[in-house]
Amino acid sequence: MKGIPLIIFAVMLGAMGQIVMKKGMQIYGGVVSAGSVWGQLIPILKTPQVLIGFICYAVSAVLWIAVLSNIDLSLAYPMVSLAYVVVFVASWLFLGEQISTLRIVGLLIIVSGVVVISRS
């Protein structure tokens, strides 16, 4: 399991990028539609949290290239679902999002699947 720490770091960095981008968009405000994002892209990227989130996500993608070059995709890719766990908990802690029992059950199913795959 030599590459597992790199996988975990890449996944955590990507998840952190999502949380920081979400925080930035809460500061920036909403966009009307997906198409309207293009017209607002420069002002959106001037929101520091959004830019930092993109940087985290980009570094995560570069690290993922290293993961893919050394680890079987059938092992590495299911580990990406660990981001669900990180985003789930971080959304609750840092964004004040609500956690339902049904979401917790779903999360436990995801974690169980990752554990099974990582041991194979």
N, C-alpha and C positions, 0 to 999 in steps of 0.2 A: 504494500500500500504506500509506496514511495511518493506517488504524486498526489495523494489525498490532501496534504496541507496546501498545496498550490491550488487545487480545485476549490477548497474551502475559502481560501483567501480571495480568489477571483469571484466566487459567488457572493461572498460577504461584501466585497467592494461594489459589485453591481447592485446589490440590495440597498446598500447605504446610499448609492447614487439615486436610486428611486425615491428614497425617503427625503433626501435633501432637495431633489427636484420638486417633489410634492409640496414641501414647505415653501420653496421659492414661488411656486404657482399660487399658493395661498396668499403670499405677499403681493405678487403681481396682480392677481385677479383672474377671473375666468376668461376663456376665449369662447366665442360664439359657436364656431364649428371647426372641424379639422382643417378645412380649407382656409379659414381666416388666420390660422397659425402662421402661415407663410408671410402674410402682411405684417405680422406682429413679431416676427422671429428676432429681429435685432433688439427691440426693447425687452423682449422676454429674456434673451441671453445677457442683457445688462443687469438682470436681477442676479446678485452674487450667488445665491443658493442654487439657482437653476444652472448657472455656469459651473459651479463646483460639482453639482450632480452629474452634469454631462462629462466632466473630466473624470470623475470616479468611474462612470460607466465606460468611458473610452479606455482607461487603464485596465479595467476589468476585461474588456474585449481583447486587449493585447496579451494579457496574462492567459486568457482562454486559448489563444493561439499556441502558447507554450504547452498548455494542458493537452490540446489535441495532437500535438506532435509527439507526445510521450505516453499517452494513456488511451486505452481502448475507449472509443466513443460510447459503446454500450455500458461502460462503467461510469464514465465522466458525466454524460448528459443527464442521467437521472439525479445526479447530485445537484444539478441546477435547481431542483425542486426544494432544496434547503433554503433557497431565497424566499420561498413562501413563508417559511417559519420566521426568518429574520424580519421580513416585511410585516408579517402579521403582528409580531410582538412590538416592533418599533412603531408601527402605526398606532397601536394602543398607547404606548408609553409617550411618544413624542408628538403625535398628531391628535390624540384624544379620541380616536375612533373606537366604536363599540365592538365588543367581542361577544358573540352569541355562543351558546352551547353547541349548536349545530356546526358552527365554524371550527370550534375546538375539536370536535369529533372528526371533521374532515382533515384538519391539520394532523391529527394523530394517525390517520390512515396514510397520509402522504409520508410522514416520518417512518412509519412501519415499512412502507415500500422501499424507501431509501436504505434502511437498515438491511433488508433482505437482499437487495441488489448489491450493496457494498460487501456483503459477506460471500457472494458467489464467485 
